[in-house]
Amino acid sequence: MLLNPFAAAGLRGPEYAELRAERSRLLSAVWRGGALEGINWTLDEGGCARVLGPGGSSFVSYTDGDPATALRQARHRSQSLAAAPARPAEREPVRAAYRTEATEPVSDIALDEQASLLAAYHARALAAHPAITGALVYYRHTHSTVDLVTSDGSELSWTRGDMTLQITVYAGDGGGRGVGSVSVGSAGDFAAVRGLEERIDQAAATAVELSRAPALESGTYDVVCDGPLAAIWAHETVGHLAEADHQLGDPDMVEAMKPGRQVGPAELTITDAAGPPTARGHVPFDDEGTPARNVTIIGKGVLETSRLHDRRTAAAFGESPTGNARALDFRHPPLPRLRTTCIEAGPDDLADMIGGIRGRGLLACGVLGGQTDRLGYVFMPATCRLVEDGEVKGLVRGATLSGDVLDSLGRVDAVGQEVWRGDTSASCGKQGQWPLPVSSWGPAIRLRGLRVETG
């Protein structure tokens, strides 16, 4: 970084600016159709400048340039926009450095060793059962070094890693197709992808069983979601609603998320936090240099801190930054984003949650996909088993869970005792910034009267 770059660019008075430099290495590899499809190594290096001032906000990124030029361009454009004034919320300057932790850093593992293990997983999935028709292995890891300086005195450096592995196994044909999967992730720790043989065998068995399972009848069900599914449900529903930019300029949304509103049972507490150093969603300082603080979104069923902020949204709402400003890389400005989102443990035993279903219900586990549009959501569990009068039956195909976010919070009537605290390959996307590493943790939960469609 330059010495006194902000003074050199003529920054003055109410203007705020930041400079970020980044260097990343990315490896992605795909096995499909019985063979290695390709391995790609990418080195990405560049930087960005952002200026907030009386004339608006401007962001400039570069790969072939220098910080001083980018900063001057960003300042000139912010002055010429004639937009609404942009300013960051106040905070104390921070000077710090950190790196993510790993037992076995993936950056230290030879590419041949990585490829050999993943090729063996692909071969094992294909050979697991005569009914298996295909397998896809998608592997990705990044290693990034970032330097950030701000005009109000913050200087930070960090080195972070991210690694994901998704193994999908297919069985049957179009008339009765089944899918099983293994999904793991880590903050760049290769140990997370070792020893997956039993999980691959189970994914193959699930795919075969699903290919022969009956289709679910659409209707209303009591649904017990396992920890991984419940955690993603929390992230995609109230987690995204709490991102402050989703509430800007929307008085109805602000009212719906008003602190003090009872939205769920007393057993339901949902937080968003920096997370431990080994988690994919570990964010001790955000990409504006704000120290992360733990935020309780819902505490004992009541909306508490219902907004997750970057510095701009915090200033707009007259609140304090929460350390949630995150950028995918130097090509993007920071936005309010989730980090490590967790449903806290409750008082209920899983067996009792299932046994408490009268009539028909479902035991839904894992996530194949889904989406939200702020107030509504749709999820496709990895597996669903029919529950009849508290007794778990066989697998059913095609279940899609849907509902209104705030309404479904009120449908939670049981929260499990054991919190699943793992990482998967699931990443977060917003405004073109994907895949952002996040962690989503939770215990099993039960929702009463949920609408379930056959996909």
N, C-alpha and C positions, 0 to 999 in steps of 0.2 A: 504494500500500500504506500501511497505518497505521504510525505511529511506535510502536515497541515493541508490536505487536499481541499477542504471546504473553504478555507480562506483564499486559496489560489483560485477557486471557482467564483469568488465574489459573493459567497453566501452571506446574508445579513439578516438582522432583526428577527422577524417571525418565521423565517424559513428554516425547515428541518431537512436534513439529508442523511443518506446512508449509502455506503459502498460495500459490496459483497463480492468476494473472489472465490472461485470454486474449481477444484480439479477432481474428476471422478473417473473411475474405471468400472466398466460394466461388462459382465459376461452373461450371455443368455444361450441356452441350449435346448433343443427339442429332439425327442425320439418319437417317431410315429411310423406306422405302417411296417413295423418289424425291423426298423433300422434307424440309425442316427440321421436326422434330417439336416441338422446344421448346428454349428457353434459359432457365435459371433463375439468378438472382443471389440470394445469401443473405449476410446479415451476421449473424454469430454472436458474441455477447459475453457473458462471464460469468466465473465463478471457482469455486474449490473450496478446501476445507480438509481436511486429514487429520491425525489424531492417533493416535499409537501410545503405549500406556501399559500399566500393570500389569493393567488390566481388558480389554484387547483393542485392536482397531484400528477406527477409524470414519472414514468418508469422507462429506463433504457437498458437493454442488455447487449452484450457484445462477445464475440469470440476472437475477432481480429481488430483490436483497438487497445485503448488504454483507459484507466479509471478517470483521469482528468478530463478527457474528451467526453466520455459518457456523462460525467457529472455536469459539465457545462451544457451539454445538450438537454439533459433532464431539467436543469434549472431554467433554461431558455423556454422550453416547452411549457413548464408549469406557469411561467409568467405570462405566456401568450394565450393560454386556454380561455381566460375570462370565465372560468367555472367557479363553483362555490368554493370558498376557502377550505383548505385541508390542513389539519393540524393533528399532531399526535398527543395523546394523554401524557401527562408528566410522569416521570419515574426517575429513580436514582441511577446514575451511570454505573455500568457493570464492566469489570475487567476480569476475564476468566478464560479458562481453557478446559476441555474435557475430551474424552474418547470413550466410545462404547466398549463394553467388556465382552470377552469371549473366551471360553475354555480352549477352543481350537479355532483360531481365526482363519476364516476361509481364504484370506489373502495369503496365508502361509502354506496352503495345500496345493501341491502340483496339479496342473490341469489334467494330466493323464490319470491321476488318482481319482479326481472328481468324476471324470467321464467314465472311468471303469466301474465305479460304484453305481452310477445312474444307469449305465447300459445294462448292468446285471439286474437292477430293479425292473427295467423295461422287459427284459427277457423273462423274468420270473412272472410278471403280470400276464404276459401272453401265454405262458405254459401252465398257468394255475389250474385251468379246467378246460375240457374239450369245447364247452359252450362259449368260451371267450372269443370274441370276434375282433378285438382291437384294444390297443392301449396307447395312451398319450402321456409322455413325461415332459413337463415344462419346468425348467430350472433357471433361476436368475439370481445373480448377486451383484451388489454394487459396493464400492468403497470410495468414500468422498472425504476430502479435506476442504474446510470452509474457513474463510477469514471475514470478519465483519467489523466495520468501524462506523460510528454514527457521529453526527455533528454535535450531539449533546454529551459526548465524552465516553461512550461505551466502546470497548475493544474486546472482541471474543474470537477464539479459534476453537474449532472442534474437528475431530475425525470420527466418522461414523460408518458403520457397515449395515447392510441389509441383505438377507438371503431368503428366498422362497423356493419351495418345491411343491408342485401339484402333479399327482399321478392319478390319471383317470382310466378306469377299466370298463370296457363295454362287453355286453353279452346279449345274445338274441338278435332278432331282426326288427324291422319296423313295426310288425304287429305285436311284438312283445319284447321291447328293448329294455335292458336294465343297465344301470350305471352305478359303479362303486368308485370311491375316491379316497386318496390319502392326501392331506394338506398340512404342510408344516412350514414354519418360518422361524427366523431368529435375527438377532442384531449382528449378523455376520459370523455366527458360530456354526462351523461345519459339523460339530458333534450332533446337532439337531437332526441331521439327515442320515445318521448312521443307525443301523439296527432296525430298519423298517420292514423286514421280511414278513413278520407275522401280520402287520397291518396291511401289507399288500395282498397277502393270502385272504384276509378277511374282506378286503374291498372286492376281490374277485368273486368270493362266495356271495357277497351281497348283490353284485351285478347279476349273477346267475339266478339267484333267488327272486330278484325283482323282475327279471325277464319272464318269469313264470307266475308272478303274483297277479291277483285280480286288480282291476282299476278301482279306485276309490269312488264311492258315490258322493257327489257334491251335497253340501248341506251345512248345518251348524253343529259344531263339535266342541266339547271340552278338550283342550290340548295341553299336554305336558311337554314343554320344550326342554331339551337337555342343555347343559351349560354353554357349549359352543353356539348353539342356535339362539339361546336367550341373550347371550352377550352381543351377537351381531344385531339382534332385534333392538337392544338398547341403543347401540351405536347408530343404527340407521333411522331410528324413530326419534325419541326425545333428544338424543345426542345431536343430530343435525338441526333440530328445531332450536337448540340452545346456541348455535353459532350465530353471533350477533348480527352479521350482515344479512341473514335471512329475515331479521326482524326490522331492519332499517326501512323506514318509509311505509311500514305495514302496521297501522294501528290495531287492526284486528288480531294480528299475530302477537303484538306486544301485550294486548289484553289477555289473549289465550295463555300466554306464558308469564303472567303476572305473579311475582313472588308472593307466597302465602296461600296460593290456591291449592286445594286438596285435589290431587289427580289420581291417587292410587291408595292401596292399603298401607297401614302403618309399618308393615314388614318390608316395604319396597324403598330402598335407598340406592341411588345411582350417582356415581362420581366420575369425574374426569381428572386425571392427575398426570404428573410427570412420568410416573412408572419407574420401576427399578432399572438399573443400567443394562441388564440382559434382555429387556423387552424391546420388541420392534418399535413400540410407541414411546420409547424413552426420550423425553424432551426436557432436560434440565434448564435450558435457556431456549427461548424460541428464536425465530429467524429475524426478529427485530432486536434481540439481545435482552428481552425481558425475562427475569427469573420465573420459572414455572411455579405456580402455586396450585395446591389441590383445590378442586371446586366440587362442591356437593350440588348437583343439579336438582335432584329430588332427595329429600331427607324425610324418612318415615312417612312417605306418601305425599309430602307437601313440596311444591316448587320452592327452592331456596335461591341459589344463584342461577337464574334462568338464562344468563347470557355468558358466552365464552368469547373473549375479546382479543383483537389486535389493538394497536394503539389508536388507530383512527376510529374504530367503532366505540372504543372506550371513551374517547373524547366526545363523540356524538351523543352518547347516552349519559355523559357526566359520571362515568364509573371508572374503576381502576382496571388496567390491563391484567389479564389472567395468565399470560404466557402461552397463548394458543395461536400466535401468528406463525404460520408455517408456509414455506415455499417448497415446491417440488425440487427446483434447482434454480440456477442463476437466470434462467430464461423467464422466470415467473416472479411476480411480486407476492409478498406474504398475504395470506388470508386467514380469517379465523377457522381453525381446523381442530378436530379431535386428536387426542394423544393416546393415553391408556384409559379406556372407558370401562367401568366395572359396576356390575350389580353386586352389592354387598350381600354377605350371607344372611339367610333368614332362619326361621325356627323349624322348618318343615323337613320331614324325612321323605325321600323320593318314593319309597314304597307306599307310604301313606298318601302321597299326592296322586299316585296312580290308582291306589285302592279307593280313593274318594270319588272317583268318576262313576256316576250312575247313568245307565243307558250307554250310549256310544261315545267314544272319545278316541284320541290319538296320542301316541307317544312319538314325537317328532325329534329327530336327531340330526345335527350338522346342517350345513347350508350348501346347496348347489348353486344358487343364484337368487337375485331379488333386486328390488328397486323401491325407492320412495319418491314422492313428489311433495315433500314437506308434510302435508297433513295425512296422506294416505300411504299405504305400503303394500307390497306383494313379496312373499318369500316362498322359495321352493326348498323344502328340507331335503337333505341328502337321503334320509330314509324316514318312512312313517309306518308304524305298526298300529293296527286297530286295537282299541281297548273296549271291552264289553263288560259292563258292570264291575269295573276294577280289575279285570283280568286281561293281560296282554296276549293278543293273538298274533297272527301272521302279518307279514309285510303287505302293504298295498301300494299301488303305483299312482303317480300323477297328482299327488296332493300339492295344492298351492294355498298358502295362508295369506289372507288379506284382511284389511281393516283400516279404521281411522286411528291415527296415532294416539291422540289424547283419550279417545274412547277406550282403546285397548289397554291403556295403563290402568283404567278402572276395572278392567276384566281380570286383572291379576288377583288371585285370591290365595296363592301359596308361593313361598320362596324357599328354595332348598338350603340345606345346611352346609353343603360342600361347594366351594367356589372353584370352578375350572379356571386355571391360570396358565393357559398355554398360548402359543402363537401359531397362526396358520398362514397360508399364502394370501389370505384376503387383505386387500389394500383399499385405500379410500380414494375416490375420485371427486373432483369439484372444479368446475370452470376450466376444464381441460388439463388440470393438474392431477395426473395419475401415472403410476401407482405410488401413493404416499404411504409410507409404513405407519401402521397403527396397531394397537393391541386392544382386544375386546375380550373381557373376562366376565364370568358370571356363574351362578348356580342354576340348577333347574328351576323353572317357574311353571305355574299352571294358570292358564287363561280360560275363563268360562265363556261358553257361547260364542266361539270364534267362527267366522265364516270361512269355509274351506271349499275350494273349487277343484275340479279335476282338470289338470293342465293338459 
